[in-house]
Amino acid sequence: MVDGTVAGGTFDDELEALGFRAQGESRRGGRMWTLPFNRYLTFMLHDYHDNIVLTWSFELGDYLLARGWQVSTTDTSTTELYPQHDVKLPLDAAALRGEITRVLSTLRLDLGDPSL
């Protein structure tokens, strides 16, 4: 990366190519981007111009209801799964893709796995 430009485009161009869309300013002062990965999983990125912070949320309550399951809370529509810690990354699309891949691999869960 040279002067905010990444191989043929800006970092913003790289984010848009990955499917992220600008959502305005975050509460912490950076620009916020979102990537609705599927109807339950959304990645959120905060761009602070010298690094990015990536987090995600999974609408667990809606996912369970769609499968005919429920959890022991009254309002399952507000039941979300999210990481305990956000991840700070450099302004690097390859690092971002790698982290998204890592997150997706950790979300794979076999509830019938006897080793759980």
Secondary structure, DSSP 8 states (H G I E B T S, - for coil): -BTTEETTEEHHHHHHHHT-EEEEE-TTSSEEEEEE-SSSEEEEEEE-SS-EEEEEEE-HHHHHHHTT---SSS-GGG--B--SS-EEE-S-HHHHHHHHHHHHHHT---TT-TT-
